[in-house]
Structures are given as structure tokens and as C-alpha cells.
Amino acid sequence: MNILSALKGGGLRSPKGIRLGGKRLVEILSGHAEFVRGNPIGVRANLAGADLSRANLERTNLAYADLRNADLEGANLREAKLGSADLSKANLRRADLRKTDLTDANLANADLSEAQAGGAEFFRANLQLATLRRADFGATNFRDAQLNGADFEGASLKTAILRETKLEGVDLSRAADISTALLPLGYSAQAAKTAKS
């Protein structure tokens, strides 16, 4: 972030200062942490449709959380735990997802345009019809993920792992860099482009 955006209020928002349905986000996250631990007093975080844009959720455990249609644009989710979370139709444009665990997460129809997701774990994640334009997926694991119909236009896939990945309807020829990506055996970006036409 540059100085001008800081002066305009473009910085990250603390969970302590975000209120959702009369509760502070930090309270919702505390109850969710207990839910994840299996404590009967815990409550699964229902953040469907919530405005979490520019929220600082670094290293937060949101495994199993309901984040459908949530606005997480520009949010810091670096090293967060989002395994089995429902992020379908969520707005994750320009979000920081570096080294985030999204194992088994549902990101169908989500928008991850320009997201920083280097080193993220998308193992068995559902990214069907997701918009992934111009995102950085360097060293990201997509093994066994469902990427059917996802849009990778301009996305960087340097050293990304796409083995055993479902790529039906995906045109990786429009990605910025797949030269060092581990692609499924026999996969050809040009053949996929031709089949799509």
C-alpha cells in the first residue's frame, strides 16, 4: 500500500472494528475458533454476504466457515485456514491468499481476480467457473481440484501443481506463464483451446 491510499483510508480493517449483525467480528471469530476445536459453546461463523473488504484476517482459522457471497476484496487472508469453508460466489479480488490453506474449500463462481495466492493450498478445492484473471498462483497446489470452466486469463502459474486436476473447459493458453507448472499428464494448452472452440 502506498502513502496516498493510507491517507485515503485504504488500509486494512481490524476485526475489532468490524460489526456484523450487532456483533463485532472478533467475537464471531472467537466463537468460531471454539466451534473448530469441537467445544460445544462454539458457533460456526456465518459470514454469508458479509462485507469483509480490506479485513485483516491474517492467520485466522476460518475452516468450515460460511462465507458465501462475502465481500473479501483486498482482504488479508495470508496464512489463514479456510479448509472446507464455503466461499462460493465470494469476491476475493486483490485478496492476499499467500500460503493460505483452502483444502476442500468451495470457491465455485468466486472472483479471485488479481489475488496474490502464491504458495496457497487448493487441494481438492472446488473452483468451478471461478474467475482467476491476473492472479498470482506461483507455487500453488491445485492437485485434485475441480477447475472446470475457470478463467485463468493473465494468471501466473509458475511452478503451480495442476497434476490430477479437473481442467475440462479451461483454456490455460491465456494464462501468463505455465512454462514451469506441473500439468496433468498428456495435457496440452493448445489442444484444450482447440477443443473449447
C-alpha positions as CSV (number, residue, x, y, z in Angstrom):
1,M,0.0,0.0,0.0
2,N,1.3,3.4,-0.8
3,I,1.1,6.6,1.3
4,L,-1.8,8.1,-0.7
5,S,-4.0,5.0,-0.2
6,A,-3.2,5.1,3.5
7,L,-4.3,8.7,3.7
8,K,-7.5,7.9,1.9
9,G,-8.3,5.1,4.4
10,G,-7.2,2.3,2.1
11,G,-5.5,0.4,4.9
12,L,-6.7,-2.9,6.4
13,R,-9.6,-3.0,8.8
14,S,-9.2,-4.8,12.2
15,P,-11.7,-7.5,13.2
16,K,-12.2,-5.5,16.4
17,G,-13.7,-2.6,14.4
18,I,-15.9,-4.6,12.1
19,R,-19.5,-5.1,13.2
20,L,-21.8,-7.6,11.6
21,G,-25.4,-8.1,12.7
22,G,-24.8,-6.2,16.0
23,K,-21.7,-8.3,16.9
24,R,-18.0,-7.5,16.5
25,L,-16.2,-9.7,14.0
26,V,-13.6,-10.6,16.7
27,E,-16.4,-12.1,18.8
28,I,-17.7,-14.1,15.8
29,L,-14.2,-15.4,15.2
30,S,-13.7,-16.3,18.8
31,G,-16.9,-18.4,18.8
32,H,-15.8,-20.0,15.5
33,A,-12.5,-20.9,17.0
34,E,-14.3,-22.8,19.7
35,F,-16.5,-24.5,17.1
36,V,-13.5,-25.7,15.2
37,R,-11.9,-27.1,18.4
38,G,-15.1,-29.1,19.0
39,N,-16.2,-27.1,22.0
40,P,-20.0,-27.2,22.5
41,I,-20.1,-23.5,23.2
42,G,-18.6,-22.8,19.8
43,V,-20.7,-21.4,16.9
44,R,-19.8,-21.9,13.2
45,A,-19.1,-18.5,11.7
46,N,-22.0,-17.5,9.4
47,L,-20.4,-14.7,7.3
48,A,-22.5,-15.2,4.2
49,G,-22.8,-11.9,2.3
50,A,-20.7,-10.1,4.9
51,D,-18.6,-7.0,4.0
52,L,-15.1,-8.1,5.0
53,S,-13.4,-6.0,2.3
54,R,-9.9,-5.0,3.4
55,A,-10.3,-7.0,6.6
56,N,-7.1,-8.1,8.3
57,L,-7.7,-11.9,8.8
58,E,-4.1,-13.0,8.6
59,R,-3.6,-16.4,10.2
60,T,-7.3,-16.6,11.2
61,N,-8.9,-20.0,11.4
62,L,-12.0,-19.9,9.2
63,A,-12.2,-23.6,8.5
64,Y,-15.8,-24.7,7.8
65,A,-17.0,-21.1,7.9
66,D,-19.9,-19.9,5.7
67,L,-18.5,-17.1,3.5
68,R,-20.9,-17.5,0.6
69,N,-21.2,-14.2,-1.4
70,A,-18.9,-12.5,1.1
71,D,-17.0,-9.4,0.0
72,L,-13.4,-10.1,0.8
73,E,-11.9,-7.7,-1.8
74,G,-8.5,-6.6,-0.7
75,A,-8.7,-8.6,2.5
76,N,-5.5,-10.0,4.1
77,L,-6.1,-13.8,4.5
78,R,-2.4,-14.6,4.4
79,E,-1.7,-18.0,6.1
80,A,-5.3,-18.3,7.1
81,K,-7.0,-21.6,7.5
82,L,-10.0,-21.9,5.1
83,G,-10.2,-25.7,4.8
84,S,-13.8,-26.8,3.9
85,A,-15.0,-23.2,4.0
86,D,-17.8,-22.2,1.7
87,L,-16.6,-19.3,-0.4
88,S,-18.9,-19.8,-3.3
89,K,-19.6,-16.6,-5.2
90,A,-17.3,-14.7,-2.8
91,N,-15.5,-11.6,-4.0
92,L,-11.8,-12.2,-3.3
93,R,-10.5,-9.6,-5.9
94,R,-7.0,-8.4,-4.9
95,A,-7.1,-10.5,-1.7
96,D,-3.8,-11.7,-0.1
97,L,-4.1,-15.5,0.0
98,R,-0.4,-16.3,0.1
99,K,0.2,-19.6,1.9
100,T,-3.5,-19.9,2.8
101,D,-4.9,-23.4,3.3
102,L,-8.1,-23.8,1.2
103,T,-8.1,-27.6,1.2
104,D,-11.6,-28.9,0.3
105,A,-12.9,-25.3,0.2
106,N,-15.8,-24.4,-2.1
107,L,-14.9,-21.4,-4.4
108,A,-17.3,-22.2,-7.2
109,N,-18.1,-19.0,-9.1
110,A,-15.8,-16.9,-6.8
111,D,-13.8,-14.0,-8.2
112,L,-10.1,-14.2,-7.3
113,S,-9.0,-11.6,-10.0
114,E,-5.6,-10.2,-9.2
115,A,-5.4,-12.1,-5.9
116,Q,-2.0,-12.9,-4.5
117,A,-2.2,-16.7,-3.9
118,G,1.5,-17.8,-4.1
119,G,2.0,-21.0,-2.1
120,A,-1.7,-21.4,-1.4
121,E,-3.1,-24.9,-0.9
122,F,-6.2,-25.6,-3.1
123,F,-6.0,-29.4,-2.7
124,R,-9.4,-30.9,-3.6
125,A,-10.9,-27.4,-3.7
126,N,-13.9,-26.6,-6.0
127,L,-13.0,-23.7,-8.2
128,Q,-15.6,-24.4,-11.0
129,L,-16.4,-21.4,-13.1
130,A,-14.2,-19.2,-10.8
131,T,-12.7,-16.0,-12.2
132,L,-8.9,-16.2,-11.6
133,R,-7.8,-13.5,-14.0
134,R,-4.3,-11.9,-13.5
135,A,-4.0,-13.7,-10.1
136,D,-0.6,-14.9,-8.9
137,F,-0.7,-18.7,-8.3
138,G,3.1,-19.2,-8.1
139,A,4.0,-22.5,-6.3
140,T,0.3,-23.1,-5.6
141,N,-1.1,-26.7,-5.2
142,F,-4.2,-27.4,-7.2
143,R,-3.9,-31.1,-7.0
144,D,-7.2,-32.9,-7.4
145,A,-9.0,-29.6,-7.5
146,Q,-12.1,-29.0,-9.7
147,L,-11.2,-26.2,-12.1
148,N,-13.9,-26.9,-14.8
149,G,-14.7,-23.7,-16.6
150,A,-12.3,-21.5,-14.5
151,D,-10.9,-18.4,-16.2
152,F,-7.1,-18.1,-15.9
153,E,-6.6,-15.3,-18.4
154,G,-3.4,-13.5,-17.5
155,A,-2.9,-15.6,-14.3
156,S,0.7,-16.6,-13.3
157,L,1.0,-20.3,-12.7
158,K,4.8,-20.5,-12.2
159,T,5.7,-23.8,-10.6
160,A,2.0,-24.4,-9.8
161,I,0.9,-28.1,-9.3
162,L,-2.0,-29.0,-11.5
163,R,-1.5,-32.8,-11.6
164,E,-4.6,-34.9,-11.1
165,T,-6.7,-31.7,-11.6
166,K,-10.0,-31.5,-13.5
167,L,-9.4,-28.9,-16.3
168,E,-12.5,-29.5,-18.5
169,G,-13.3,-26.3,-20.3
170,V,-10.2,-24.5,-19.0
171,D,-8.0,-22.6,-21.5
172,L,-4.6,-22.3,-19.9
173,S,-3.1,-20.9,-23.2
174,R,-4.4,-17.5,-22.0
175,A,-2.5,-17.8,-18.6
176,A,0.6,-15.5,-18.3
177,D,3.0,-18.3,-17.5
178,I,2.6,-22.1,-17.4
179,S,6.1,-23.0,-18.6
180,T,7.1,-24.3,-15.2
181,A,3.7,-25.6,-14.0
182,L,3.3,-29.3,-13.4
183,L,0.3,-30.0,-15.7
184,P,-1.8,-33.2,-15.9
185,L,-0.1,-35.9,-17.9
186,G,-0.9,-35.5,-21.5
187,Y,-2.4,-32.1,-21.1
188,S,-1.8,-29.6,-23.9
189,A,-3.0,-26.0,-23.5
190,Q,-3.2,-25.7,-27.3
191,A,-5.3,-28.9,-27.5
192,A,-7.6,-27.6,-24.8
193,K,-8.0,-24.3,-26.6
194,T,-8.9,-26.1,-29.8
195,A,-11.4,-28.4,-28.1
196,K,-13.1,-25.4,-26.5
197,S,-13.6,-23.7,-29.8
